Amino acid sequence: MNTTDTVPLPSFSHQPRNLIILILIIASCMRFIGLGHRSLWVDEVIASFVPTGSDLIPDNTDLSFIFWGRQGDVSPPLRDYIAHFCFRLFGVNEASLRFPSALFGVLSIWLIYIIGRKWFDEKIGLIAAILLTLSPYYLMHSQGGRMYT
């Protein structure tokens, strides 16, 4: 080896991307594992009536029922439409009702990373994503079945 030859140093250009992927995997595990183990509380039971109908069978409920079932209610119907499709895909259970909240909880961690990276820098985006991932309050609301979670 010549003295003028240099040894290439390892590149860490992909390290932030690997870190956010790891953060999102951890956040997904924290939100999705055991999603259906807790029984429904009263608000979640009431929230499941509109997307499924009073018989709790989503196949018997058309989308117009969801729209008209929300007349006079303060809750917008988008969560009910999403819950309706989750019930049709996964069946009527606790995990299906809470699945959209967990999914959007993980997606919002990715979004706060993007915003932190764009407005500040990569380090701030990663710190914000870690803090949101580990926040017990945010974790609790990422596993709820109501429209505000």
Salt bridges, closest charged atoms under 4 A:
GLU44 OE1 - ARG98 NH2 2.83
ASP59 OD1 - ARG88 NE 3.15
ASP73 OD2 - ARG70 NH1 1.98
ASP80 OD2 - ARG70 NE 2.38
ASP80 OD1 - ARG79 NH2 2.72
